[in-house]
């Protein structure tokens, strides 16, 4: 079965960096689209970044130039490098996977991890 396990969250001061990881299993990692979402307290879940099998990526405007999504197909692992973090980046971060084209629409994703918490203090 498909499993996604996130790690790497934590607390950091504004301007700092974190790298999130998502270990994937149960599907052909190279062929699927994988993505990061986040949900802040009291807000809807939003798509942060996505990457498909062809290397196409998509980023939310709020994170462009600061966050980078990448994949290590040999390790079946998805990463999110987050630089220049801001307090508004504070949220639970989730990875998700789908066997179709690249999108940041959460309704398009069937498989989800449990999330990892990121807290950015000012």
Biopython code that builds the backbone (N, CA, C, O; Angstrom):
import numpy as np
from Bio.PDB.StructureBuilder import StructureBuilder

atoms = [
    (1, "UNK", "N", (0.830, -1.178, 0.000)),
    (1, "UNK", "CA", (0.000, 0.000, 0.000)),
    (1, "UNK", "C", (0.880, 1.248, 0.000)),
    (1, "UNK", "O", (2.036, 1.214, 0.421)),
    (2, "UNK", "N", (0.309, 2.342, -0.478)),
    (2, "UNK", "CA", (1.048, 3.599, -0.536)),
    (2, "UNK", "C", (1.253, 4.145, 0.871)),
    (2, "UNK", "O", (0.316, 4.232, 1.665)),
    (3, "UNK", "N", (2.490, 4.510, 1.158)),
    (3, "UNK", "CA", (2.812, 5.138, 2.441)),
    (3, "UNK", "C", (3.700, 6.356, 2.207)),
    (3, "UNK", "O", (4.621, 6.331, 1.391)),
    (4, "UNK", "N", (3.402, 7.403, 2.934)),
    (4, "UNK", "CA", (4.171, 8.643, 2.882)),
    (4, "UNK", "C", (4.459, 9.066, 4.314)),
    (4, "UNK", "O", (3.541, 9.224, 5.119)),
    (5, "UNK", "N", (5.740, 9.251, 4.628)),
    (5, "UNK", "CA", (6.128, 9.593, 5.994)),
    (5, "UNK", "C", (7.019, 10.833, 5.966)),
    (5, "UNK", "O", (8.135, 10.811, 5.447)),
    (6, "UNK", "N", (6.491, 11.911, 6.540)),
    (6, "UNK", "CA", (7.231, 13.173, 6.561)),
    (6, "UNK", "C", (8.136, 13.258, 7.786)),
    (6, "UNK", "O", (7.883, 12.635, 8.817)),
    (7, "UNK", "N", (9.198, 14.048, 7.642)),
    (7, "UNK", "CA", (10.093, 14.345, 8.753)),
    (7, "UNK", "C", (10.801, 15.665, 8.474)),
    (7, "UNK", "O", (10.745, 16.193, 7.364)),
    (8, "UNK", "N", (11.460, 16.182, 9.488)),
    (8, "UNK", "CA", (12.275, 17.377, 9.295)),
    (8, "UNK", "C", (11.673, 18.669, 9.811)),
    (8, "UNK", "O", (12.317, 19.717, 9.770)),
    (9, "UNK", "N", (10.451, 18.603, 10.294)),
    (9, "UNK", "CA", (9.848, 19.814, 10.833)),
    (9, "UNK", "C", (10.515, 20.234, 12.132)),
    (9, "UNK", "O", (11.324, 19.496, 12.694)),
    (10, "UNK", "N", (10.171, 21.419, 12.600)),
    (10, "UNK", "CA", (10.736, 21.911, 13.842)),
    (10, "UNK", "C", (10.466, 23.384, 14.019)),
    (10, "UNK", "O", (9.635, 23.966, 13.323)),
    (11, "UNK", "N", (11.176, 23.984, 14.958)),
    (11, "UNK", "CA", (11.032, 25.406, 15.253)),
    (11, "UNK", "C", (12.273, 26.142, 14.794)),
    (11, "UNK", "O", (13.397, 25.682, 14.993)),
    (12, "UNK", "N", (12.053, 27.291, 14.177)),
    (12, "UNK", "CA", (13.158, 28.067, 13.647)),
    (12, "UNK", "C", (12.794, 29.539, 13.724)),
    (12, "UNK", "O", (11.616, 29.897, 13.721)),
    (13, "UNK", "N", (13.799, 30.383, 13.794)),
    (13, "UNK", "CA", (13.541, 31.822, 13.781)),
    (13, "UNK", "C", (13.347, 32.310, 12.345)),
    (13, "UNK", "O", (13.823, 31.692, 11.393)),
    (14, "UNK", "N", (12.651, 33.410, 12.217)),
    (14, "UNK", "CA", (12.447, 34.016, 10.907)),
    (14, "UNK", "C", (13.791, 34.255, 10.223)),
    (14, "UNK", "O", (14.759, 34.701, 10.839)),
    (15, "UNK", "N", (13.812, 33.942, 8.928)),
    (15, "UNK", "CA", (15.050, 34.057, 8.168)),
    (15, "UNK", "C", (15.845, 32.775, 8.094)),
    (15, "UNK", "O", (16.787, 32.662, 7.311)),
    (16, "UNK", "N", (15.465, 31.806, 8.911)),
    (16, "UNK", "CA", (16.172, 30.538, 8.943)),
    (16, "UNK", "C", (15.709, 29.578, 7.860)),
    (16, "UNK", "O", (14.893, 29.923, 7.005)),
    (17, "UNK", "N", (16.249, 28.363, 7.915)),
    (17, "UNK", "CA", (15.960, 27.347, 6.910)),
    (17, "UNK", "C", (15.618, 26.014, 7.560)),
    (17, "UNK", "O", (16.053, 25.710, 8.670)),
    (18, "UNK", "N", (14.834, 25.235, 6.844)),
    (18, "UNK", "CA", (14.536, 23.854, 7.216)),
    (18, "UNK", "C", (14.434, 23.040, 5.941)),
    (18, "UNK", "O", (14.095, 23.573, 4.884)),
    (19, "UNK", "N", (14.729, 21.741, 6.037)),
    (19, "UNK", "CA", (14.499, 20.848, 4.916)),
    (19, "UNK", "C", (13.587, 19.723, 5.374)),
    (19, "UNK", "O", (13.922, 18.960, 6.280)),
    (20, "UNK", "N", (12.442, 19.633, 4.741)),
    (20, "UNK", "CA", (11.495, 18.567, 5.017)),
    (20, "UNK", "C", (11.776, 17.389, 4.085)),
    (20, "UNK", "O", (12.197, 17.567, 2.942)),
    (21, "UNK", "N", (11.536, 16.196, 4.594)),
    (21, "UNK", "CA", (11.686, 14.976, 3.801)),
    (21, "UNK", "C", (10.381, 14.195, 3.845)),
    (21, "UNK", "O", (9.622, 14.278, 4.810)),
    (22, "UNK", "N", (10.138, 13.443, 2.790)),
    (22, "UNK", "CA", (8.968, 12.568, 2.732)),
    (22, "UNK", "C", (9.420, 11.250, 2.120)),
    (22, "UNK", "O", (9.734, 11.181, 0.931)),
    (23, "UNK", "N", (9.452, 10.209, 2.937)),
    (23, "UNK", "CA", (9.831, 8.884, 2.472)),
    (23, "UNK", "C", (8.602, 8.184, 1.916)),
    (23, "UNK", "O", (7.587, 8.048, 2.599)),
    (24, "UNK", "N", (8.706, 7.742, 0.667)),
    (24, "UNK", "CA", (7.561, 7.157, -0.032)),
    (24, "UNK", "C", (7.778, 5.670, -0.284)),
    (24, "UNK", "O", (8.904, 5.218, -0.494)),
    (25, "UNK", "N", (6.689, 4.923, -0.259)),
    (25, "UNK", "CA", (6.749, 3.500, -0.577)),
    (25, "UNK", "C", (5.399, 3.047, -1.094)),
    (25, "UNK", "O", (4.380, 3.704, -0.880)),
    (26, "UNK", "N", (5.408, 1.900, -1.784)),
    (26, "UNK", "CA", (4.163, 1.314, -2.252)),
    (26, "UNK", "C", (3.712, 1.759, -3.632)),
    (26, "UNK", "O", (2.636, 1.368, -4.084)),
    (27, "UNK", "N", (4.524, 2.576, -4.314)),
    (27, "UNK", "CA", (4.185, 2.980, -5.672)),
    (27, "UNK", "C", (5.476, 3.317, -6.409)),
    (27, "UNK", "O", (6.539, 3.451, -5.803)),
    (28, "UNK", "N", (5.362, 3.451, -7.724)),
    (28, "UNK", "CA", (6.521, 3.760, -8.556)),
    (28, "UNK", "C", (6.808, 5.248, -8.461)),
    (28, "UNK", "O", (6.240, 6.057, -9.195)),
    (29, "UNK", "N", (7.695, 5.588, -7.551)),
    (29, "UNK", "CA", (7.948, 6.983, -7.195)),
    (29, "UNK", "C", (8.305, 7.819, -8.416)),
    (29, "UNK", "O", (7.869, 8.965, -8.533)),
    (30, "UNK", "N", (9.104, 7.248, -9.335)),
    (30, "UNK", "CA", (9.555, 8.002, -10.507)),
    (30, "UNK", "C", (8.391, 8.459, -11.380)),
    (30, "UNK", "O", (8.479, 9.499, -12.033)),
    (31, "UNK", "N", (7.312, 7.700, -11.398)),
    (31, "UNK", "CA", (6.242, 7.920, -12.364)),
    (31, "UNK", "C", (5.106, 8.806, -11.850)),
    (31, "UNK", "O", (4.256, 9.232, -12.632)),
    (32, "UNK", "N", (5.083, 9.081, -10.574)),
    (32, "UNK", "CA", (3.962, 9.802, -9.987)),
    (32, "UNK", "C", (4.290, 11.268, -9.751)),
    (32, "UNK", "O", (5.455, 11.667, -9.736)),
    (33, "UNK", "N", (3.257, 12.049, -9.568)),
    (33, "UNK", "CA", (3.395, 13.426, -9.115)),
    (33, "UNK", "C", (3.363, 13.434, -7.596)),
    (33, "UNK", "O", (2.503, 12.804, -6.980)),
    (34, "UNK", "N", (4.299, 14.147, -7.002)),
    (34, "UNK", "CA", (4.340, 14.287, -5.544)),
    (34, "UNK", "C", (4.339, 15.765, -5.187)),
    (34, "UNK", "O", (4.813, 16.603, -5.954)),
    (35, "UNK", "N", (3.809, 16.068, -4.033)),
    (35, "UNK", "CA", (3.589, 17.476, -3.700)),
    (35, "UNK", "C", (3.665, 17.715, -2.205)),
    (35, "UNK", "O", (3.544, 16.794, -1.398)),
    (36, "UNK", "N", (3.871, 18.983, -1.857)),
    (36, "UNK", "CA", (3.799, 19.439, -0.473)),
    (36, "UNK", "C", (2.613, 20.376, -0.308)),
    (36, "UNK", "O", (2.369, 21.253, -1.136)),
    (37, "UNK", "N", (1.891, 20.171, 0.769)),
    (37, "UNK", "CA", (0.798, 21.039, 1.161)),
    (37, "UNK", "C", (1.071, 21.526, 2.584)),
    (37, "UNK", "O", (1.910, 20.972, 3.295)),
    (38, "UNK", "N", (0.360, 22.552, 2.977)),
    (38, "UNK", "CA", (0.456, 23.006, 4.363)),
    (38, "UNK", "C", (-0.898, 23.506, 4.836)),
    (38, "UNK", "O", (-1.740, 23.943, 4.052)),
    (39, "UNK", "N", (-1.073, 23.424, 6.144)),
    (39, "UNK", "CA", (-2.311, 23.916, 6.748)),
    (39, "UNK", "C", (-1.966, 24.632, 8.038)),
    (39, "UNK", "O", (-1.491, 24.020, 8.995)),
    (40, "UNK", "N", (-2.207, 25.923, 8.054)),
    (40, "UNK", "CA", (-2.018, 26.725, 9.256)),
    (40, "UNK", "C", (-3.277, 26.641, 10.106)),
    (40, "UNK", "O", (-4.357, 26.326, 9.605)),
    (41, "UNK", "N", (-3.130, 26.922, 11.382)),
    (41, "UNK", "CA", (-4.262, 26.856, 12.301)),
    (41, "UNK", "C", (-5.380, 27.775, 11.823)),
    (41, "UNK", "O", (-5.156, 28.959, 11.568)),
    (42, "UNK", "N", (-6.574, 27.226, 11.705)),
    (42, "UNK", "CA", (-7.726, 28.015, 11.326)),
    (42, "UNK", "C", (-7.839, 28.336, 9.849)),
    (42, "UNK", "O", (-8.721, 29.092, 9.441)),
    (43, "UNK", "N", (-6.957, 27.769, 9.046)),
    (43, "UNK", "CA", (-6.975, 28.053, 7.616)),
    (43, "UNK", "C", (-7.127, 26.766, 6.812)),
    (43, "UNK", "O", (-6.913, 25.665, 7.320)),
    (44, "UNK", "N", (-7.499, 26.932, 5.550)),
    (44, "UNK", "CA", (-7.612, 25.786, 4.659)),
    (44, "UNK", "C", (-6.233, 25.266, 4.264)),
    (44, "UNK", "O", (-5.246, 26.001, 4.274)),
    (45, "UNK", "N", (-6.191, 23.982, 3.916)),
    (45, "UNK", "CA", (-4.951, 23.416, 3.415)),
    (45, "UNK", "C", (-4.652, 24.018, 2.037)),
    (45, "UNK", "O", (-5.553, 24.188, 1.216)),
    (46, "UNK", "N", (-3.384, 24.335, 1.796)),
    (46, "UNK", "CA", (-3.000, 24.927, 0.515)),
    (46, "UNK", "C", (-1.823, 24.190, -0.101)),
    (46, "UNK", "O", (-0.968, 23.659, 0.608)),
    (47, "UNK", "N", (-1.787, 24.163, -1.412)),
    (47, "UNK", "CA", (-0.684, 23.535, -2.110)),
    (47, "UNK", "C", (0.536, 24.438, -2.110)),
    (47, "UNK", "O", (0.443, 25.613, -2.466)),
    (48, "UNK", "N", (1.661, 23.907, -1.718)),
    (48, "UNK", "CA", (2.902, 24.676, -1.633)),
    (48, "UNK", "C", (3.754, 24.459, -2.879)),
    (48, "UNK", "O", (4.201, 25.418, -3.510)),
    (49, "UNK", "N", (3.975, 23.197, -3.229)),
    (49, "UNK", "CA", (4.820, 22.885, -4.383)),
    (49, "UNK", "C", (4.510, 21.476, -4.849)),
    (49, "UNK", "O", (4.120, 20.619, -4.056)),
    (50, "UNK", "N", (4.687, 21.244, -6.140)),
    (50, "UNK", "CA", (4.449, 19.924, -6.702)),
    (50, "UNK", "C", (5.505, 19.636, -7.770)),
    (50, "UNK", "O", (6.069, 20.551, -8.370)),
    (51, "UNK", "N", (5.759, 18.336, -7.994)),
    (51, "UNK", "CA", (6.748, 17.924, -8.982)),
    (51, "UNK", "C", (6.282, 16.635, -9.637)),
    (51, "UNK", "O", (5.908, 15.689, -8.944)),
    (52, "UNK", "N", (6.299, 16.586, -10.968)),
    (52, "UNK", "CA", (5.823, 15.374, -11.635)),
    (52, "UNK", "C", (6.994, 14.557, -12.177)),
    (52, "UNK", "O", (8.158, 14.888, -11.950)),
    (53, "UNK", "N", (6.665, 13.490, -12.892)),
    (53, "UNK", "CA", (7.677, 12.547, -13.364)),
    (53, "UNK", "C", (8.603, 13.154, -14.420)),
    (53, "UNK", "O", (9.719, 12.674, -14.619)),
    (54, "UNK", "N", (8.141, 14.204, -15.095)),
    (54, "UNK", "CA", (8.957, 14.844, -16.133)),
    (54, "UNK", "C", (9.838, 15.954, -15.579)),
    (54, "UNK", "O", (10.616, 16.564, -16.313)),
    (55, "UNK", "N", (9.715, 16.211, -14.286)),
    (55, "UNK", "CA", (10.493, 17.286, -13.687)),
    (55, "UNK", "C", (9.768, 18.617, -13.668)),
    (55, "UNK", "O", (10.318, 19.621, -13.214)),
    (56, "UNK", "N", (8.531, 18.633, -14.160)),
    (56, "UNK", "CA", (7.736, 19.854, -14.081)),
    (56, "UNK", "C", (7.447, 20.173, -12.626)),
    (56, "UNK", "O", (7.062, 19.294, -11.855)),
    (57, "UNK", "N", (7.634, 21.431, -12.252)),
    (57, "UNK", "CA", (7.348, 21.851, -10.880)),
    (57, "UNK", "C", (6.357, 23.007, -10.884)),
    (57, "UNK", "O", (6.216, 23.735, -11.866)),
    (58, "UNK", "N", (5.685, 23.149, -9.763)),
    (58, "UNK", "CA", (4.711, 24.223, -9.589)),
    (58, "UNK", "C", (4.820, 24.716, -8.158)),
    (58, "UNK", "O", (4.884, 23.915, -7.226)),
    (59, "UNK", "N", (4.840, 26.027, -7.978)),
    (59, "UNK", "CA", (4.980, 26.619, -6.651)),
    (59, "UNK", "C", (3.877, 27.629, -6.400)),
    (59, "UNK", "O", (3.427, 28.323, -7.311)),
    (60, "UNK", "N", (3.459, 27.698, -5.167)),
    (60, "UNK", "CA", (2.563, 28.767, -4.758)),
    (60, "UNK", "C", (3.328, 30.086, -4.784)),
    (60, "UNK", "O", (4.523, 30.124, -4.494)),
    (61, "UNK", "N", (2.634, 31.165, -5.132)),
    (61, "UNK", "CA", (3.298, 32.469, -5.211)),
    (61, "UNK", "C", (3.966, 32.848, -3.887)),
    (61, "UNK", "O", (5.014, 33.494, -3.878)),
    (62, "UNK", "N", (3.363, 32.450, -2.788)),
    (62, "UNK", "CA", (3.876, 32.843, -1.468)),
    (62, "UNK", "C", (5.253, 32.254, -1.156)),
    (62, "UNK", "O", (5.954, 32.749, -0.273)),
    (63, "UNK", "N", (5.641, 31.198, -1.877)),
    (63, "UNK", "CA", (6.908, 30.534, -1.556)),
    (63, "UNK", "C", (7.919, 30.579, -2.696)),
    (63, "UNK", "O", (9.055, 30.133, -2.531)),
    (64, "UNK", "N", (7.524, 31.110, -3.845)),
    (64, "UNK", "CA", (8.436, 31.161, -4.990)),
    (64, "UNK", "C", (9.704, 31.920, -4.637)),
    (64, "UNK", "O", (9.656, 32.994, -4.038)),
    (65, "UNK", "N", (10.833, 31.348, -5.015)),
    (65, "UNK", "CA", (12.117, 31.968, -4.725)),
    (65, "UNK", "C", (12.663, 31.649, -3.345)),
    (65, "UNK", "O", (13.825, 31.941, -3.061)),
    (66, "UNK", "N", (11.850, 31.057, -2.484)),
    (66, "UNK", "CA", (12.296, 30.700, -1.128)),
    (66, "UNK", "C", (12.302, 29.194, -0.898)),
    (66, "UNK", "O", (13.173, 28.680, -0.196)),
    (67, "UNK", "N", (11.344, 28.484, -1.477)),
    (67, "UNK", "CA", (11.217, 27.038, -1.288)),
    (67, "UNK", "C", (11.605, 26.325, -2.582)),
    (67, "UNK", "O", (11.374, 26.832, -3.680)),
    (68, "UNK", "N", (12.200, 25.136, -2.431)),
    (68, "UNK", "CA", (12.549, 24.311, -3.579)),
    (68, "UNK", "C", (12.115, 22.880, -3.328)),
    (68, "UNK", "O", (12.478, 22.278, -2.318)),
    (69, "UNK", "N", (11.335, 22.338, -4.255)),
    (69, "UNK", "CA", (10.929, 20.939, -4.177)),
    (69, "UNK", "C", (11.901, 20.111, -5.003)),
    (69, "UNK", "O", (12.303, 20.520, -6.092)),
    (70, "UNK", "N", (12.276, 18.952, -4.489)),
    (70, "UNK", "CA", (13.182, 18.072, -5.222)),
    (70, "UNK", "C", (12.885, 16.622, -4.865)),
    (70, "UNK", "O", (12.258, 16.320, -3.850)),
    (71, "UNK", "N", (13.352, 15.747, -5.726)),
    (71, "UNK", "CA", (13.109, 14.322, -5.548)),
    (71, "UNK", "C", (14.420, 13.556, -5.682)),
    (71, "UNK", "O", (15.263, 13.899, -6.510)),
    (72, "UNK", "N", (14.587, 12.522, -4.870)),
    (72, "UNK", "CA", (15.667, 11.564, -5.034)),
    (72, "UNK", "C", (15.004, 10.249, -5.390)),
    (72, "UNK", "O", (14.545, 9.521, -4.510)),
    (73, "UNK", "N", (14.953, 9.945, -6.674)),
    (73, "UNK", "CA", (14.233, 8.746, -7.111)),
    (73, "UNK", "C", (14.893, 7.470, -6.607)),
    (73, "UNK", "O", (14.211, 6.473, -6.371)),
    (74, "UNK", "N", (16.206, 7.489, -6.440)),
    (74, "UNK", "CA", (16.894, 6.295, -5.944)),
    (74, "UNK", "C", (16.500, 5.980, -4.504)),
    (74, "UNK", "O", (16.505, 4.821, -4.089)),
    (75, "UNK", "N", (16.159, 7.024, -3.747)),
    (75, "UNK", "CA", (15.786, 6.840, -2.335)),
    (75, "UNK", "C", (14.282, 6.919, -2.126)),
    (75, "UNK", "O", (13.808, 6.806, -0.995)),
    (76, "UNK", "N", (13.522, 7.111, -3.206)),
    (76, "UNK", "CA", (12.071, 7.271, -3.076)),
    (76, "UNK", "C", (11.726, 8.339, -2.042)),
    (76, "UNK", "O", (10.856, 8.146, -1.193)),
    (77, "UNK", "N", (12.416, 9.451, -2.131)),
    (77, "UNK", "CA", (12.235, 10.503, -1.127)),
    (77, "UNK", "C", (12.003, 11.855, -1.802)),
    (77, "UNK", "O", (12.670, 12.222, -2.770)),
    (78, "UNK", "N", (11.042, 12.568, -1.257)),
    (78, "UNK", "CA", (10.701, 13.917, -1.692)),
    (78, "UNK", "C", (11.221, 14.895, -0.648)),
    (78, "UNK", "O", (11.160, 14.626, 0.552)),
    (79, "UNK", "N", (11.733, 16.031, -1.111)),
    (79, "UNK", "CA", (12.250, 17.045, -0.199)),
    (79, "UNK", "C", (11.571, 18.387, -0.436)),
    (79, "UNK", "O", (11.052, 18.660, -1.519)),
    (80, "UNK", "N", (11.588, 19.210, 0.594)),
    (80, "UNK", "CA", (11.200, 20.609, 0.456)),
    (80, "UNK", "C", (12.229, 21.429, 1.221)),
    (80, "UNK", "O", (12.242, 21.436, 2.452)),
    (81, "UNK", "N", (13.084, 22.113, 0.487)),
    (81, "UNK", "CA", (14.060, 23.005, 1.086)),
    (81, "UNK", "C", (13.389, 24.365, 1.283)),
    (81, "UNK", "O", (12.929, 24.982, 0.322)),
    (82, "UNK", "N", (13.337, 24.821, 2.518)),
    (82, "UNK", "CA", (12.652, 26.065, 2.842)),
    (82, "UNK", "C", (13.668, 27.058, 3.390)),
    (82, "UNK", "O", (14.243, 26.846, 4.457)),
    (83, "UNK", "N", (13.879, 28.123, 2.665)),
    (83, "UNK", "CA", (14.812, 29.180, 3.070)),
    (83, "UNK", "C", (14.062, 30.475, 3.347)),
    (83, "UNK", "O", (12.902, 30.629, 2.962)),
    (84, "UNK", "N", (14.725, 31.391, 4.009)),
    (84, "UNK", "CA", (14.136, 32.700, 4.324)),
    (84, "UNK", "C", (12.740, 32.540, 4.920)),
    (84, "UNK", "O", (11.792, 33.199, 4.492)),
    (85, "UNK", "N", (12.629, 31.680, 5.886)),
    (85, "UNK", "CA", (11.327, 31.376, 6.472)),
    (85, "UNK", "C", (10.726, 32.590, 7.168)),
    (85, "UNK", "O", (11.429, 33.420, 7.744)),
    (86, "UNK", "N", (9.405, 32.662, 7.092)),
    (86, "UNK", "CA", (8.648, 33.765, 7.685)),
    (86, "UNK", "C", (7.657, 33.190, 8.693)),
    (86, "UNK", "O", (7.289, 32.019, 8.598)),
    (87, "UNK", "N", (7.224, 33.996, 9.651)),
    (87, "UNK", "CA", (6.217, 33.498, 10.608)),
    (87, "UNK", "C", (4.964, 32.958, 9.913)),
    (87, "UNK", "O", (4.338, 32.023, 10.410)),
    (88, "UNK", "N", (4.603, 33.529, 8.790)),
    (88, "UNK", "CA", (3.411, 33.053, 8.078)),
    (88, "UNK", "C", (3.603, 31.699, 7.400)),
    (88, "UNK", "O", (2.651, 31.142, 6.853)),
    (89, "UNK", "N", (4.818, 31.166, 7.432)),
    (89, "UNK", "CA", (5.053, 29.807, 6.945)),
    (89, "UNK", "C", (4.729, 28.755, 8.013)),
    (89, "UNK", "O", (4.756, 27.556, 7.735)),
    (90, "UNK", "N", (4.429, 29.201, 9.213)),
    (90, "UNK", "CA", (4.079, 28.281, 10.286)),
    (90, "UNK", "C", (2.845, 27.482, 9.918)),
    (90, "UNK", "O", (1.798, 28.053, 9.613)),
    (91, "UNK", "N", (2.965, 26.159, 9.946)),
    (91, "UNK", "CA", (1.856, 25.291, 9.540)),
    (91, "UNK", "C", (2.262, 23.838, 9.729)),
    (91, "UNK", "O", (3.426, 23.527, 9.983)),
    (92, "UNK", "N", (1.274, 22.952, 9.599)),
    (92, "UNK", "CA", (1.549, 21.531, 9.448)),
    (92, "UNK", "C", (1.786, 21.295, 7.958)),
    (92, "UNK", "O", (0.984, 21.710, 7.122)),
    (93, "UNK", "N", (2.876, 20.637, 7.637)),
    (93, "UNK", "CA", (3.236, 20.372, 6.251)),
    (93, "UNK", "C", (3.014, 18.889, 5.940)),
    (93, "UNK", "O", (3.430, 18.007, 6.691)),
    (94, "UNK", "N", (2.349, 18.647, 4.816)),
    (94, "UNK", "CA", (2.004, 17.299, 4.398)),
    (94, "UNK", "C", (2.597, 17.018, 3.016)),
    (94, "UNK", "O", (2.683, 17.918, 2.180)),
    (95, "UNK", "N", (3.001, 15.781, 2.778)),
    (95, "UNK", "CA", (3.297, 15.391, 1.415)),
    (95, "UNK", "C", (2.138, 14.539, 0.904)),
    (95, "UNK", "O", (1.416, 13.905, 1.674)),
    (96, "UNK", "N", (1.987, 14.546, -0.401)),
    (96, "UNK", "CA", (0.891, 13.844, -1.047)),
    (96, "UNK", "C", (1.369, 13.309, -2.393)),
    (96, "UNK", "O", (2.350, 13.798, -2.954)),
    (97, "UNK", "N", (0.663, 12.298, -2.906)),
    (97, "UNK", "CA", (1.065, 11.679, -4.169)),
    (97, "UNK", "C", (-0.151, 11.348, -5.009)),
    (97, "UNK", "O", (-1.224, 11.042, -4.489)),
    (98, "UNK", "N", (0.042, 11.416, -6.348)),
    (98, "UNK", "CA", (-1.011, 11.036, -7.287)),
    (98, "UNK", "C", (-0.352, 10.490, -8.543)),
    (98, "UNK", "O", (0.794, 10.821, -8.846)),
    (99, "UNK", "N", (-1.083, 9.649, -9.275)),
    (99, "UNK", "CA", (-0.515, 9.012, -10.468)),
    (99, "UNK", "C", (-0.984, 9.699, -11.737)),
    (99, "UNK", "O", (-1.401, 9.060, -12.702)),
    (100, "UNK", "N", (-0.900, 11.042, -11.704)),
    (100, "UNK", "CA", (-1.290, 11.812, -12.885)),
    (100, "UNK", "C", (-0.489, 13.112, -12.922)),
    (100, "UNK", "O", (0.524, 13.247, -12.235)),
    (101, "UNK", "N", (-0.947, 14.054, -13.724)),
    (101, "UNK", "CA", (-0.196, 15.273, -14.022)),
    (101, "UNK", "C", (0.012, 16.143, -12.787)),
    (101, "UNK", "O", (-0.630, 15.971, -11.751)),
    (102, "UNK", "N", (0.937, 17.078, -12.946)),
    (102, "UNK", "CA", (1.327, 17.960, -11.858)),
    (102, "UNK", "C", (0.226, 18.978, -11.549)),
    (102, "UNK", "O", (-0.256, 19.676, -12.441)),
    (103, "UNK", "N", (-0.160, 19.051, -10.285)),
    (103, "UNK", "CA", (-1.141, 20.020, -9.846)),
    (103, "UNK", "C", (-0.946, 20.286, -8.363)),
    (103, "UNK", "O", (-0.420, 19.443, -7.637)),
    (104, "UNK", "N", (-1.377, 21.473, -7.912)),
    (104, "UNK", "CA", (-1.360, 21.784, -6.469)),
    (104, "UNK", "C", (-2.770, 21.774, -5.886)),
    (104, "UNK", "O", (-2.988, 22.256, -4.775)),
    (105, "UNK", "N", (-3.716, 21.232, -6.626)),
    (105, "UNK", "CA", (-5.089, 21.141, -6.118)),
    (105, "UNK", "C", (-5.195, 19.960, -5.169)),
    (105, "UNK", "O", (-4.955, 18.823, -5.574)),
    (106, "UNK", "N", (-5.547, 20.205, -3.921)),
    (106, "UNK", "CA", (-5.533, 19.113, -2.939)),
    (106, "UNK", "C", (-6.571, 18.054, -3.245)),
    (106, "UNK", "O", (-6.383, 16.889, -2.895)),
    (107, "UNK", "N", (-7.663, 18.433, -3.892)),
    (107, "UNK", "CA", (-8.697, 17.444, -4.206)),
    (107, "UNK", "C", (-8.219, 16.397, -5.203)),
    (107, "UNK", "O", (-8.844, 15.347, -5.351)),
    (108, "UNK", "N", (-7.126, 16.677, -5.879)),
    (108, "UNK", "CA", (-6.610, 15.747, -6.879)),
    (108, "UNK", "C", (-5.763, 14.639, -6.269)),
    (108, "UNK", "O", (-5.403, 13.683, -6.957)),
    (109, "UNK", "N", (-5.442, 14.759, -4.985)),
    (109, "UNK", "CA", (-4.528, 13.810, -4.350)),
    (109, "UNK", "C", (-5.270, 12.821, -3.471)),
    (109, "UNK", "O", (-6.090, 13.189, -2.629)),
    (110, "UNK", "N", (-4.955, 11.553, -3.697)),
    (110, "UNK", "CA", (-5.605, 10.481, -2.941)),
    (110, "UNK", "C", (-4.780, 10.048, -1.743)),
    (110, "UNK", "O", (-5.330, 9.616, -0.729)),
    (111, "UNK", "N", (-3.451, 10.161, -1.854)),
    (111, "UNK", "CA", (-2.569, 9.614, -0.821)),
    (111, "UNK", "C", (-1.852, 10.744, -0.080)),
    (111, "UNK", "O", (-1.302, 11.662, -0.689)),
    (112, "UNK", "N", (-1.876, 10.647, 1.258)),
    (112, "UNK", "CA", (-1.353, 11.702, 2.115)),
    (112, "UNK", "C", (-0.520, 11.126, 3.244)),
    (112, "UNK", "O", (-0.775, 10.022, 3.725)),
    (113, "UNK", "N", (0.484, 11.892, 3.662)),
    (113, "UNK", "CA", (1.203, 11.553, 4.872)),
    (113, "UNK", "C", (0.516, 12.141, 6.088)),
    (113, "UNK", "O", (-0.533, 12.775, 5.973)),
    (114, "UNK", "N", (1.113, 11.929, 7.264)),
    (114, "UNK", "CA", (0.521, 12.388, 8.516)),
    (114, "UNK", "C", (0.913, 13.825, 8.870)),
    (114, "UNK", "O", (0.277, 14.453, 9.716)),
    (115, "UNK", "N", (1.946, 14.334, 8.232)),
    (115, "UNK", "CA", (2.331, 15.720, 8.444)),
    (115, "UNK", "C", (3.494, 15.899, 9.394)),
    (115, "UNK", "O", (3.776, 15.044, 10.234)),
    (116, "UNK", "N", (4.168, 17.034, 9.242)),
    (116, "UNK", "CA", (5.244, 17.432, 10.137)),
    (116, "UNK", "C", (5.086, 18.920, 10.412)),
    (116, "UNK", "O", (4.833, 19.701, 9.494)),
    (117, "UNK", "N", (5.233, 19.312, 11.667)),
    (117, "UNK", "CA", (4.941, 20.682, 12.079)),
    (117, "UNK", "C", (6.148, 21.586, 11.878)),
    (117, "UNK", "O", (7.277, 21.231, 12.215)),
    (118, "UNK", "N", (5.883, 22.757, 11.321)),
    (118, "UNK", "CA", (6.904, 23.796, 11.170)),
    (118, "UNK", "C", (6.422, 25.041, 11.916)),
    (118, "UNK", "O", (5.301, 25.504, 11.706)),
    (119, "UNK", "N", (7.265, 25.566, 12.772)),
    (119, "UNK", "CA", (6.944, 26.788, 13.521)),
    (119, "UNK", "C", (8.053, 27.803, 13.311)),
    (119, "UNK", "O", (9.223, 27.517, 13.567)),
    (120, "UNK", "N", (7.685, 28.987, 12.846)),
    (120, "UNK", "CA", (8.655, 30.048, 12.589)),
    (120, "UNK", "C", (8.335, 31.221, 13.503)),
    (120, "UNK", "O", (7.240, 31.781, 13.449)),
    (121, "UNK", "N", (9.285, 31.584, 14.330)),
    (121, "UNK", "CA", (9.084, 32.684, 15.276)),
    (121, "UNK", "C", (9.732, 33.958, 14.753)),
    (121, "UNK", "O", (10.725, 33.925, 14.026)),
    (122, "UNK", "N", (9.146, 35.070, 15.144)),
    (122, "UNK", "CA", (9.650, 36.375, 14.669)),
    (122, "UNK", "C", (10.723, 36.926, 15.592)),
    (122, "UNK", "O", (11.254, 38.008, 15.345)),
]
sb = StructureBuilder()
sb.init_structure("model")
sb.init_model(0)
sb.init_chain("A")
sb.init_seg("    ")
for serial, (resi, resn, name, xyz) in enumerate(atoms, 1):
    if name == "N":
        sb.init_residue(resn, " ", resi, " ")
    sb.init_atom(name, np.array(xyz, "f"), 0.0, 1.0, " ", f" {name:<3s}", serial, name[0])
structure = sb.get_structure()
